[in-house]
Amino acid sequence: MSMAFVLINTEIGAEREVAKEIVQIEGVEEAYVIYGVYDIIAKVRAENIDKLKEIITLKIRKMSKVRSTLTMIVVEAGKKQNV
């Protein structure tokens, strides 16, 4: 499994609308409207890196109100252990 976090800038005022659309895309597990340099952060998971690339470049980045993205591909994950 491949996973990435995608930081997204939208047109002004389109944050909530874009987040609702993004979370409907297959492979997008979560999308949050955030404050700061970026407007949305999305968690994307796919069976391999090629599918991940397809979701990000062909679906998220091509949305009409998305202005820019920054993708961070996860290379290693850590999980909190219950004691």
C-alpha positions in Angstrom: 0.0 0.0 0.0 1.2 3.5 -0.8 0.0 6.6 1.1 0.5 10.3 0.8 -0.7 13.5 2.4 -1.6 16.2 -0.1 -1.7 19.9 0.9 -4.0 21.8 -1.3 -4.6 25.5 -2.1 -8.0 26.4 -3.5 -9.6 29.5 -5.0 -10.6 31.9 -2.2 -13.8 30.8 -0.5 -13.9 27.3 -2.2 -12.2 25.4 0.6 -15.3 23.5 2.0 -16.7 22.8 -1.4 -13.4 21.3 -2.7 -12.9 19.3 0.5 -16.4 17.7 0.1 -15.6 16.9 -3.5 -12.1 15.5 -2.7 -13.3 13.1 0.0 -15.6 11.5 -2.6 -12.6 10.5 -4.8 -11.8 6.8 -4.5 -8.5 6.5 -2.5 -9.0 9.7 -0.5 -9.6 8.6 3.1 -9.8 11.9 4.7 -9.9 15.6 3.8 -9.7 18.5 6.3 -10.1 22.3 5.8 -7.2 23.9 7.6 -5.8 27.3 8.5 -2.3 28.4 7.4 -0.4 28.4 4.1 -2.7 25.6 2.7 -6.4 25.3 2.7 -7.0 21.6 2.8 -5.0 18.5 3.8 -6.0 15.1 2.3 -4.9 11.6 3.2 -4.7 9.4 0.1 -4.1 5.7 0.0 -3.7 3.4 -3.1 -2.5 -0.1 -3.8 0.7 1.2 -5.4 2.6 4.3 -6.2 1.3 4.5 -9.8 -2.3 4.5 -8.6 -1.4 7.1 -6.0 0.1 9.3 -8.7 -3.1 8.8 -10.8 -5.4 9.9 -8.0 -3.3 13.0 -7.2 -2.4 14.2 -10.7 -5.4 13.1 -12.7 -8.2 13.7 -10.1 -7.2 16.1 -7.4 -4.9 18.4 -9.3 -7.3 18.7 -12.3 -10.2 19.9 -10.1 -11.3 23.3 -11.4 -11.0 25.2 -8.0 -7.6 23.6 -7.0 -4.8 26.2 -7.5 -1.8 24.2 -6.3 -0.8 21.1 -4.3 2.2 19.8 -2.3 2.4 16.1 -2.0 4.2 14.3 0.8 4.6 10.5 0.1 4.8 8.4 3.2 7.9 6.1 3.3 7.6 4.7 6.8 4.8 4.8 9.4 5.0 4.5 13.1 2.0 3.6 15.4 1.5 4.2 19.0 1.6 1.0 21.0 -1.0 0.2 23.7 0.7 -0.4 27.0 
